[in-house]
């Protein structure tokens, strides 16, 4: 995940790990995978969301191993992904 996000921040990309039918809450853990990366990316001018209109950094954990979907990368790429998600619903 770290190397993918590093490359995406350098070349204006996005890292997506969405929810699916098998994992409706996503697969990556909020507290020790998504939050640290979201913090770093947002400090670098990027954005991190859960695909449901929430910033990753604003999610309140409900359990230690809580899993969430994540869309993280440059602000422009995440904004575009959010538009696609909202239009599809």
C-alpha positions in Angstrom: 0.0 0.0 0.0 2.8 2.4 0.9 4.6 2.1 -2.4 1.4 2.4 -4.4 0.4 5.5 -2.6 3.9 7.0 -3.0 3.8 6.4 -6.7 0.3 7.8 -6.9 1.2 11.0 -5.1 4.2 11.5 -7.4 2.1 11.0 -10.6 -1.3 12.3 -9.6 -3.0 8.9 -9.1 -5.4 7.1 -6.8 -5.3 4.0 -4.6 -8.7 2.3 -4.4 -9.7 -0.6 -2.2 -13.5 -0.5 -2.3 -16.1 -2.6 -0.5 -17.6 -5.5 -2.4 -20.2 -8.2 -1.9 -17.8 -10.5 0.0 -16.4 -7.6 2.1 -19.2 -5.0 2.5 -17.1 -3.0 5.0 -13.9 -3.1 3.0 -10.7 -5.0 3.8 -8.2 -2.5 5.1 -8.1 -1.7 8.8 -9.1 1.8 9.9 -6.8 2.3 12.9 -3.5 1.0 11.6 -3.7 1.0 7.8 -6.1 3.7 6.6 -5.8 6.4 9.2 -1.9 6.6 9.1 -1.9 6.7 5.3 -4.8 9.2 5.2 -2.9 11.5 7.6 0.3 11.4 5.5 -1.6 11.9 2.2 -3.7 14.8 3.5 -0.5 16.5 4.8 0.9 16.2 1.3 -2.2 17.9 -0.2 -4.1 14.7 -1.1 -7.4 13.3 0.1 -8.7 10.1 1.6 -12.4 9.1 1.7 -14.4 5.9 2.4 -16.6 6.2 -0.8 -19.6 7.0 1.3 -19.0 10.8 1.6 -16.8 10.6 4.8 -13.2 11.6 5.3 -11.1 8.7 6.6 -9.7 10.9 9.3 -13.2 11.8 10.6 -14.4 8.2 11.0 -14.9 7.2 14.6 -13.6 3.6 15.3 -16.1 1.2 16.7 -13.7 -1.7 17.2 -9.9 -2.3 17.1 -10.0 -4.2 13.8 -12.7 -2.2 12.1 -12.4 -2.4 8.3 -13.3 0.4 5.9 -13.2 0.9 2.1 -10.7 3.5 1.0 -10.1 5.9 -1.9 -6.8 7.8 -1.3 -4.5 9.8 -3.5 -4.3 13.2 -5.1 -7.2 15.6 -4.4 -8.2 15.8 -8.1 -8.2 12.0 -8.6 -10.2 11.3 -5.4 -12.7 14.1 -6.3 -13.2 12.5 -9.7 -13.7 9.0 -8.1 -16.2 10.5 -5.7 -18.2 12.0 -8.6 -18.3 8.6 -10.4 -19.5 6.9 -7.1 -22.2 9.5 -6.6 -23.4 9.3 -10.2 -23.7 5.6 -10.1 -26.0 5.4 -7.0 
